[in-house]
Amino acid sequence: MSSLHLVPNPTIIAVQAGVFLANFVIVKKLYLDPYLKLTGKREGMTDGSQEESASIERKNAETSAQMETQLRELNEYTHEYRLRLNAEADDKSAKILQSAEKESESVLAEIQEEIKLAVAKESANIPETVEELTSAIYKQTLSV
């Protein structure tokens, strides 16, 4: 019968181990290292981008809060300024109206005085005018 020899050949094992190690080094250098380097780089960029994005979002939130505060302050200032300008405008219009009323009263008083003088003058002329009209009517009626 035949016998089975299960004794390992150290030369073949050494050659197979050498081929395995050579293939392992080649695969590691050509495929595994570049792949790991690329994935690490991509993860680093992703993490960096996420951190940068979070930082930008924080800065945007801070800037937005500052802008809202400034807008609120500006709104309050403009409201107060508008109220102050309205009060000044009301004061000026009241003064102008008062001045116009005084001026119109004085002009009306002058006109009333002129009218009184004209009425007095014309009243003084009434007897003469009546006499002239009477004599004119008398002459016309008699000359007919």
JOURGI-V732364 format. One record per residue. N is the residue number from 0. PHI is phi in whole degrees, -180 to 180 (NA if undefined). Layout:
BEGIN
n=(N & N)
phi=(PHI & PHI)
END
This chain:
BEGIN
n=(0 & 1 & 2 & 3 & 4 & 5 & 6 & 7 & 8 & 9 & 10 & 11 & 12 & 13 & 14 & 15 & 16 & 17 & 18 & 19 & 20 & 21 & 22 & 23 & 24 & 25 & 26 & 27 & 28 & 29 & 30 & 31 & 32 & 33 & 34 & 35 & 36 & 37 & 38 & 39 & 40 & 41 & 42 & 43 & 44 & 45 & 46 & 47 & 48 & 49 & 50 & 51 & 52 & 53 & 54 & 55 & 56 & 57 & 58 & 59 & 60 & 61 & 62 & 63 & 64 & 65 & 66 & 67 & 68 & 69 & 70 & 71 & 72 & 73 & 74 & 75 & 76 & 77 & 78 & 79 & 80 & 81 & 82 & 83 & 84 & 85 & 86 & 87 & 88 & 89 & 90 & 91 & 92 & 93 & 94 & 95 & 96 & 97 & 98 & 99 & 100 & 101 & 102 & 103 & 104 & 105 & 106 & 107 & 108 & 109 & 110 & 111 & 112 & 113 & 114 & 115 & 116 & 117 & 118 & 119 & 120 & 121 & 122 & 123 & 124 & 125 & 126 & 127 & 128 & 129 & 130 & 131 & 132 & 133 & 134 & 135 & 136 & 137 & 138 & 139 & 140 & 141 & 142 & 143)
phi=(NA & -90 & -115 & -99 & -99 & -109 & -94 & -70 & -93 & -64 & -68 & -65 & -63 & -66 & -66 & -64 & -65 & -65 & -63 & -61 & -65 & -64 & -62 & -62 & -65 & -63 & -63 & -63 & -72 & -87 & -118 & -70 & -61 & -62 & -65 & -65 & -63 & -66 & -66 & -63 & -63 & -65 & -65 & -63 & -68 & -66 & -63 & -63 & -66 & -66 & -65 & -64 & -63 & -64 & -63 & -64 & -64 & -63 & -62 & -63 & -64 & -63 & -64 & -63 & -64 & -63 & -64 & -64 & -64 & -64 & -64 & -62 & -63 & -64 & -62 & -63 & -62 & -67 & -64 & -63 & -64 & -63 & -63 & -65 & -64 & -63 & -65 & -63 & -65 & -63 & -62 & -64 & -66 & -65 & -64 & -64 & -64 & -62 & -63 & -65 & -64 & -62 & -64 & -67 & -64 & -69 & -65 & -64 & -63 & -63 & -66 & -63 & -65 & -62 & -64 & -61 & -65 & -65 & -64 & -64 & -64 & -68 & -64 & -69 & -85 & -61 & -61 & -65 & -65 & -63 & -65 & -64 & -66 & -63 & -68 & -68 & -65 & -64 & -65 & -69 & -73 & -80 & -78 & -78)
END
